[in-house]
């Protein structure tokens, strides 16, 4: 039973950042802007959050430090994403090239900041945010050890973010307008919707969530930030496509890939997998092989927003 608890806990650590970042990507793409810069935005968010935690070590303590760091990560991610929004919406640049440029810039900038501030390439931070047991809930049979012991507050924040994001895009006027701008911006423009403003908002939300997701990924998995999020931004894009740009499907896709990632990273703690005659490299390939296989099967039935990636001249209807 302890192995089951361990697998579930590890799956949550990997699933939550995927869920947050993929939902962020959904906001951008359903507004009409392809955002492949999620990897770079995650790096910038993780950089800002870990630098804050490092600099406040010995000055502040407790979960409040992590909450402030998450806000900073989201703010930096949002600001950084506006570069992509400006290039894609205002300048009508190729959105793939714009996103790639940000992905290339982010890790180099993170290394520069780390060397300038700390004199080293990595940002060390003290991880004192693990919650050994949530009061009352941690004592519940079965689900207590799975979800409310040896956990991080980021897990619960991530689930709340997903629920709020899914509600906004599916149940509010803003969500309706955002979806309209990604499907038929001309029709939205004809009824007075400011397509540019909605698309800026979509990319900004995407950046905030990706920035938060960057720190959410780093906190449970390391005590140093080395200017990388291990390709999680690209994996989040795969989750977005696998989830067909729909929040409910993205939820299940994120947990599917998280299970693959857990098997890849924690196979040595699972007796059934440990005894199999496979080399270590084979297990590490699990998430990426699963990504390729899944995308190969679903690509023919893709339901991407019709106007995603297509520049729009507002007022030209």
Secondary structure, DSSP 8 states (H G I E B T S, - for coil): -HHHHHHHHHHHHHHHHHHHHHHHHHHHHHHT---TTHHHHHHHHHHHHHHHHHHTBTTB-SHHHHHHHHHHHHHHHHHHHHHHHIIIIIS---HHHHHHHHHHHHHHHHHHHHHHHHSSSSEE------EEE-TTGGGSTTHHHHHSEEE-HHHHHHHHHHHHHHHHHHHSHHHHHHHHHHH-HHHHHHTT--HHHHHHHHHHHHHHHHHHHHHHHHHHH-SEE-S--TTHHHHHHHHHHHTTT-HHHHHHHHHHHHHHHHHHHHGGGSHHHHTSS--HHHHHTHHHHHHHHHHHHHGGG----TTTT----TT--
